[in-house]
Amino acid sequence: MAYPIDVEKTIDGVKLDYTTYDTDRDIGSINLNNYGEVAAQCKVTMRNGPEAPRVRRVQVPAKKSVDVTAKFNREIIKLRITLACSAQ
């Protein structure tokens, strides 16, 4: 079931880390963990190739974590995630 996951991140003014998961053959997920003192506003774009990208916008409160998932119609061969976060 495992597939490669590439993450391209742009993080501005927040202390944020992430962990990716190959949840299922057609579901990708990423856990965003905010270690900083300010909340982060994040845009997560997940691409599996031929399908339209799945875009999720989430707020990650200070000292908290948030899970972000996306389901695709086709099996994921390689998941590409673009993560853009900034201080709120």
C-alpha positions in Angstrom: 0.0 0.0 0.0 2.9 2.4 0.5 3.5 5.1 -2.0 6.1 7.9 -2.1 5.1 11.3 -0.7 6.9 14.5 -1.7 6.3 17.7 0.3 7.2 21.2 -0.8 6.8 23.7 2.1 6.7 27.4 2.4 6.5 28.4 6.1 6.6 32.1 7.1 6.7 33.2 10.7 5.5 30.0 12.4 7.2 27.0 13.9 5.5 24.2 12.2 6.4 20.5 11.5 4.6 17.8 9.6 4.2 14.1 9.3 2.8 12.4 6.2 0.8 9.2 6.1 -0.2 6.8 3.3 -3.6 6.2 4.9 -5.1 4.1 2.1 -4.5 3.4 -1.6 -6.7 6.4 -2.5 -6.4 8.6 0.6 -3.4 10.8 1.6 -3.0 12.6 4.8 -0.6 15.0 6.6 -0.5 16.0 10.3 0.5 19.6 10.9 2.0 20.3 14.3 2.4 24.0 15.5 5.2 24.3 18.0 5.1 28.1 18.1 3.3 30.7 20.2 1.1 32.0 17.3 -1.6 30.3 15.3 -0.8 29.3 11.7 -3.0 29.6 8.7 -2.2 26.9 6.2 -3.1 25.9 2.6 -2.4 22.3 1.8 -2.6 21.2 -1.9 -2.5 17.4 -2.6 -1.9 16.0 -6.1 -1.8 12.4 -7.2 -1.2 13.2 -10.9 -4.1 13.2 -13.4 -6.9 14.3 -11.1 -7.7 17.8 -10.0 -5.7 18.9 -6.9 -7.4 18.7 -3.6 -7.0 22.0 -1.6 -7.6 22.2 2.1 -7.3 25.4 4.2 -6.8 24.9 7.9 -5.9 26.9 11.0 -3.4 25.3 13.3 -3.7 26.9 16.8 -0.5 27.5 18.8 0.8 24.4 20.5 -1.7 22.2 18.7 -1.8 19.8 15.8 -4.3 19.2 12.9 -4.9 16.3 10.6 -5.5 17.1 6.9 -6.8 14.3 4.5 -7.8 14.0 0.9 -9.6 11.2 -1.0 -8.9 10.6 -4.6 -10.9 8.7 -7.2 -7.9 6.7 -8.4 -5.2 4.8 -6.6 -2.3 7.0 -5.6 1.0 6.1 -7.2 2.9 9.2 -5.9 1.5 11.9 -3.7 2.7 15.5 -4.0 1.8 17.9 -1.2 2.4 21.7 -1.3 2.2 23.2 2.1 2.0 27.0 2.6 1.7 28.4 6.1 2.0 31.8 7.7 1.3 33.4 11.0 -2.3 34.4 11.6 
